[in-house]
Amino acid sequence: MHEVQLSDMEARVYEAVAALEARGQVPYPDQIAEEAGLTEEEVHAPLRQLTERNLLHREDSPMAGLDFGPRWCARQMA
């Protein structure tokens, strides 16, 4: 398998999502931004790019009526 090449911003966002998940926290965009040391606006493009590359996937709130926004889940990098 080939190694996935990520930009610095993509790597920071991916690592932030993985770190939040490892601690049992829900990776919402604001928490991803805080973990990565970025603003919430700065994480939008990397989240989209990582999703397009199939490294993250978006999940919407599982509870009807309690929408805290999308959360992002990491896929294992091969």
DACOR-V933363 format. One record per run of one state. SS is the DSSP state (h for helix, s for strand, l for the rest). FROM is the first residue (numbers start at 1). TO is the last residue. If there is no record, write none. Layout:
# DACOR-V933363
ss=(SS & SS)
from=(FROM & FROM)
to=(TO & TO)
This chain:
# DACOR-V933363
ss=(l & h & l & s & h & l & h & l & s & l & s & l)
from=(1 & 8 & 23 & 28 & 29 & 37 & 40 & 53 & 56 & 60 & 71 & 75)
to=(7 & 22 & 27 & 28 & 36 & 39 & 52 & 55 & 59 & 70 & 74 & 78)
